[in-house]
Amino acid sequence: VCVVAFARKRLEDILNQKQKHMVEGLRNFQDKAASILSRKELFTTLHDTLDSAIPGCEVRIFEKDEKGYHEVVQSGHIPLGEEEKTRVCKLVETGEAKEDPTIAPFVYDSRICGFVYMERLRENKLNYREADCIHQMANIAAGSLKNIDAYEKVYQVSIHDELTGLYNRTYCGICLRQEGVLGKERGFLYMD
């Protein structure tokens, strides 16, 4: 009886530590995601956070474009097989992903713009807390994607002339800074 009680207590401690680690990862991701302005950085941060918080799974992130879903492959990772990719994308498109705890869509403005798929490398299924953590991170990522889209639109407006659609003086200054020629003696012609 004493051994069973000790084993139960030890198991509870391990589960509490795991949950604490997931919650800490979720909070850190939420803090970081608020200031991310690029898709690549967002997906890298999401991948690394989920990879750390939920061991025994391969994190797969998919983004939707005009052609359909494509995997955002992290460096050093092997892309998902075509058969499995087709199966997962079909689940997302038909709305059946809600039943699968390994899939969490990025939904904003009532449209799916991508999803996270947790490919299990372990025998046991994801528990409720792990599935909830994945869905919460996907919701945070969806909000960040909406912010990134808004930022990109504002940025495009700021570097283009409203009337002609051509690049403006602001864009010219950005290019000169990137080339490192500002402050140096150079000549160029700019017509407005």
PyMOL commands that set and color helices and strands:
alter all, ss='L'
color gray80, all
select helices_A, chain A and resi 2-33+39-53+82-94+96-99+128-159+169-179
alter helices_A, ss='H'
color red, helices_A
select strands_A, chain A and resi 57-65+68-71+103-108+111-120
alter strands_A, ss='S'
color yellow, strands_A
deselect
rebuild
show_as cartoon
